Amino acid sequence: MKGKSNILIIIPTFNERENISIIMKQIIETISNVDILVVDDDSPDGTAKEVVSFSKVTKTKIDIIVRKGVRGLGSAYTTGFKYGLKHQYDVIITMDADLSHNPEHLPGFLDAIEHNDIVVGSRYIKHGGTINWRIRRILLSWLANKFARFVLGLEGHDLTSGFRAYSRPVLETIDLDKIKSNGYSYLVEMLFLTQKKGAHITEIPIVFYDRKMGKSKISKQEIYRGAFTLLRLRFFSHEH
């Protein structure tokens, strides 16, 4: 492909100054014909400045949206998706900034998205896995995904993975403004809504690396919100 890239990678950030240039460099070294959008929640550590500085020394198109006031992973995804749709990208990929998602998996996503609507990077299928996670955390995550599959009838094994590729047509089938979840629950709701629309969703194996720098954004409140989201979608959703 020549000229404008038709691939956009969205990276939500909050206090990821130590990691953001590293992950962008790794992405560019893996797939050259790609644009990057960083959606930053007004990080006080200077993440946005780091992105701007890096963008000046690379040929890759890198844009940044700094959000004032609004917070949360889910709304950051929505902001990124709207940007991607507005600028007519055919493939939109979401990745974490904390180096837990290895860009070496990106070619696999691009191959799989040619024949699917959504490709999810899964830790819980053959050849997938996690590095530097305690057994308790692995078990908790696995059980949470198992429970979500049971409650909502979803087909995937890793419903909370944020390493994904979306085709533009599947994002156009849903009203992004009506997604109520924020945080990791957003990822489950996105699969729920698109599967009900008939989307073809597949998984490819990824190895997930626990963050080495910075602090995890997951809290107990996030777990409670996730459980509430499952019940809301199961019993009160009227999306068709």
N, C-alpha and C positions, 0 to 999 in steps of 0.2 A: 504494500500500500504506500502510495506517495501523497505528498501534500498533507492536508489536515488529517489528523488522527481521528478515527471513528471510535476510539476506545478512551474512556475516562475512568480514572481511578480516584475514588473519594476516600479521603482519610480524615475522620473526625479527630480533633485534638483538644486536650485540656492539660496544660503543663507537661508538654512532651518535647521541650527544647533539646534535651539530651539525645532524643531518639530520632527526631523528624528528618534531619538531613541524612542520617544513616539509611533510613528506610527508603527515602526518595532516591538516593544514589543506587541502592540495590535494585529498585524497580527499573530504573533507567538502564542499568547494566544488563537486566534480564530481557526486557522488551523495550526496544528503542522507540517504536512508533506509538507513543501513548501520551495523553495529557493527564495532568494531576490537578485535583482540586482539594485543598485543605480547608476544612470547615472548623474554625477555631472558636471556642467559647470564651474569648477574651482572656486567654491565659495570662496570669500575672508574671509568669516566669520568662516571658519573651519569646514564646513559641512562634508567634507571627513574624517577629523581626528575623528570626532564624530562617523561616520559609522565604521571606523576601530576599535575604542575602543569598541563599542558595539558588534562587531562581535567576539571579543575575549572572551566575557562572555556569549555566547550563543552557543547551539549545532546546531542551524540553519545555513545552508550554506548561507553566505552573501558575495557578491562580489561587487566591486565598479569600475566603469570606470570614471576617471577624464579626461574630454575633455579640451584640450588646444586650444584656438583660436575659435573653432566652438561653436556657441551659438544657442539656440532656442529649444523650446519644441518639434517641429516636428522632427528635426534631432536627438534629444535625444531619441524619440520613435524609429526611424529607427535604431539607434545604439543598443538599447535594443532588438529590434526584431531580428536583425542579430545575436546577442549573443544567443538569445533563440533558433533560428533555428540551429545555429552551434552546440549547445549543446543538441539538440534533445528533447527539452521540448514539451510535447503534448498540454499543455494549458499555454498561456501567458496572464497574467493579468496586466493591467496598472492602477496605482493609483497616486493621488497627495500626496505630502508630508506634506501639510499644515493642515492636520486633517479635511479637508472638506469631505473626503470619509471615511465612517465608516466601519472598517473591519468586523463588525457584518453582513454586507451584503454578505461577501465572500462565505459562504455556498450556498447561493442562486445562485450565479454566477456559482459555480461548478456543481450544479444540472442542471442548464439550458444549460450549454455548452455541456453536454453529448448528446444533441439532436439538437444543433445548431452550426453554424460556428462562429458567433459573438454574444456576449451578451452585451447589453448596459445598464448601470445603468441610469435610467431615472427619472428626477425630474418632468416630465410633463405627467405622466400617473397616474391612480388611485393608491392611497397609497404612491405616491412619493411626494416630496416637498422640500422646502428650509427653513433653519433656519437663522435668523439674516440678511436677505436680505431686503432692502427697496423695497417698492412696485414698484417704478420706475425701479429698476434694474431687478426685476422679469418680469415686462412687456416687457422691452427691450429684455431680453433674450428669452422670449416666442415668441415675434414677429419675432426675428431673426431666430429662429428655424422654425417657420411657413413659413417664406419667403424662407428659404433654401429648405424646403420640396417642396414648389411650383415650384421653379426655376429648381431644379434638379430631381424632381420626386422621392425623397427618401421616404422610408416607415416609418422611425422612427420619434419619437416626440422630442427627445433630442439629436440632431446631434452633439453637442459640448461637450457632457459629456466625460470626460477622464477616467471615471471608467468603464472599459470594460474587457471582457474576449475574447480571440481569440483562435481558434483551430489552431494547426500548419498547417494543410493542406490549410486553407484559406489564411494564410500569404504566403504560397509557390506559390499561384496562381498569385501574383502580383510582379512587379519589384519595390522593395522598393526605389531603387535609382532614379526612375523616378517621385516620388512624389515631386512636386515642392513647396508645401505649407510648411510654418513653423508657429509655434504658433498654436492657436486653429483651424485655418483653415485646418490644417493637419488632424484633426479628421473628418471633413466633407469630405475631399477628400478621406480618407481611406474608408468611407462608400460608397461613390460614386463609387469608383473603384471596391470594392468587390461585391457590389450589381450588377454591370454590368457583373461581372464574375459568377453571379448566386448564390452568397452566401446566406445562410439562416440566417437572422439576426432577433434577438428578443430583447425585452426590459424587464427589471424587475424594479420594483420601488425602488428608493433609496431616502433617506433624506439627502440633501446636507447641510453641516454646513459651514457657512462663516468663514474664517480663524480668529483665535483669536490672533495669534502671527505672527510677520513678516508683510511684505507688499505684496499686490496683484501685480501680474505681468501683469495684463490686462491694455492696454493703448488705447487711441483713434486710434492710428496707427493700432493696432490689429483689430479694428472694420473695418477700411477702407480696410485692407488687406483681411478680411473675405468677404466683398462685392465684391472685385476684384476676389477672388477665385471662387465665385459662377458664375460670368459672364464667367470667363475663362473655367471652367468646362462645363458650359452649351453650350457655342458657339465654343470653340476651342479644346475641348478634342476629341482625336481620339482613346481612349482606347476602346477595345472590349473584 
